[in-house]
């Protein structure tokens, strides 16, 4: 096969690879969670820690997780618990792998709920009801609040037809059918061809936002200022650094254990360095150059401030943008439909670490493991949907899992890479089959800088800003129950890991007997 | 919008766009890269039931 850059055959393949790699990274984190976090933590003030975290944490730890996953796969394991067992340093290591199962599962419980919101908004645009919502007294903001039931707990179940419930059920069923049947080719096709359409739509929306006329004296420039102007005051707040790191991990899918599971199925000489870097670049582009130029500036222009309500900013602001675009109904329909499809591909991957663990740790087949996970995630999603007042359950699980949890697992992964496996072995794994030359300073970054940065931020947050979050677990009933749900899931999977470790030890003993 | 805001926006948006273009260039220009590059989308976790 001709391999030169000028080869016609290769151009199609290469473009396909670029689209698949960059497209696989796009999801709710880019267009909904990122603007919400940026608005919550001060726009420009958030962007400094965010950019630092992208370079010092996100990219290096993406390399680490891909490398550890491929290495663990060569040892015959596909879940983090199994991989940690195979690294053979300390008896406690496999139990840390519990995070690689619990984090994606708990994040799944609210992620699928938001997929339901996206599907609902696509439906509203398709049926034309969004125009009437915009003209109503409550406007897009009031509608979104009543739709998700942020006024009172149980709203979704009290009046299911005016809530996201039917759409969440649809998303849930679609998701489990896809996982059950293992339809990965369809996902690959979607990432290759439908994701670029989503990105293209977002580009058109950016152009529309940047050419908006002033609304009540609020101009595009002042909107961009709301997003990008740094004040510098918040830089000493460790919670912002923690949140920025959590956002980078969330959108790059790093620190979930998901990448490690997928990488474990790769061939030993497949590239992990350029693949993960291209995915991170595509993801960063969608987040910084598209969402960053669109959502908060639009929120400022239309609303005068950027509301933050746990992924809600996009549902309040983007309909305003569509309402000011020619063909806005079609744009709105396509955008929310493609975004929900993109998010569905992410929810499928969120289940893979737990499926891999149940299969290799307990010998449970695909169908049984999918059924068990269906039950666990259904309970979690119903919990998040029921406790909708101020979206407290969603906020609590999102903060402790997506921000703190991903941060902790990211720290564990980089310490294992640099210190448990050893930086020499780690770097040898990273550079194996690499299509780019890894610069020499990366070894020092991964061994010293990244772990130190993570530990300093965590210690600073624990000593200065953690108490309000921790005390809320005592004073707020829903926060306490949400955290309790996380603890129950963790305890359940720890017990299963105990059983899995026994099986793996037995298996190893038998292997040793067979091959003296 | 302040000067600092403009600088930050240009640095961030320009930087990430240049970074993405460089990655795309590397994928296109590196011989054999299509055979060894992967994403979650094209990795098929095997079904042990079948």
Interface residues (C-beta under 8 A of the other chain):
Chain A: X3 X4 X5 X10 X11 X13 X14 X16 X17 X18 X20 X21 X22 X23 X24 X25 X44 X47 X48 X51 X78 X182 X184 X185 X187 X188 X190 X191 X192 X221 X222 X224 X225 X227 X228 X229 X230 X253 X258 X259 X261 X262 X263 X265 X266 X269 X270 X271 X274 X275 X277 X278 X279 X281 X282 X284 X285 X288 X289 X292 X293 X345 X349 X352 X355 X356 X359 X365 X366 X367 X433 X435 X436
Chain B: X1 X2 X4 X5 X6 X8 X9 X11 X12 X13 X15 X16 X17 X19 X20 X22 X23 X24 X26 X27 X28 X29 X30 X31 X32 X33 X34 X36 X37 X38 X39 X40 X41 X42 X43 X44 X45 X46 X47 X48 X49 X50
